[in-house]
């Protein structure tokens, strides 16, 4: 479920293209398993 939520968040941000957004769990996003997610956002 967790991977689905993060993928959906990434999809929503990319689709809506807001001027800014806030994401939490900063420590967790540094985990190598989220590299794909981070690359798509930045």
C-alpha positions as CSV (number, residue, x, y, z in Angstrom):
1,X,0.0,0.0,0.0
2,X,2.8,2.5,0.9
3,X,4.4,2.2,-2.6
4,X,1.0,2.8,-4.2
5,X,0.4,6.0,-2.2
6,X,3.8,7.4,-3.0
7,X,3.3,6.5,-6.7
8,X,-0.1,8.2,-6.7
9,X,1.3,11.3,-5.0
10,X,4.0,11.5,-7.7
11,X,1.4,11.0,-10.4
12,X,-0.9,13.7,-9.0
13,X,1.9,16.2,-8.7
14,X,3.1,15.6,-12.2
15,X,-0.5,15.8,-13.6
16,X,-1.6,18.9,-11.7
17,X,1.8,20.7,-12.0
18,X,1.3,22.9,-9.0
19,X,3.6,25.9,-8.3
20,X,4.6,24.1,-5.1
21,X,3.8,21.1,-3.0
22,X,4.6,19.8,0.5
23,X,5.7,16.2,1.1
24,X,6.4,14.7,4.5
25,X,8.6,11.9,5.8
26,X,11.8,13.6,4.7
27,X,14.0,11.1,6.4
28,X,12.2,8.2,4.7
29,X,12.5,9.7,1.2
30,X,16.3,9.4,1.4
31,X,16.0,5.7,1.5
32,X,17.4,4.2,-1.8
33,X,14.1,2.4,-2.6
34,X,12.6,5.9,-3.3
35,X,15.3,6.9,-5.9
36,X,12.8,6.6,-8.8
37,X,10.2,8.7,-7.0
38,X,12.8,11.4,-6.1
39,X,14.2,11.5,-9.7
40,X,10.7,12.0,-11.1
41,X,9.9,14.9,-8.8
42,X,13.2,16.7,-9.1
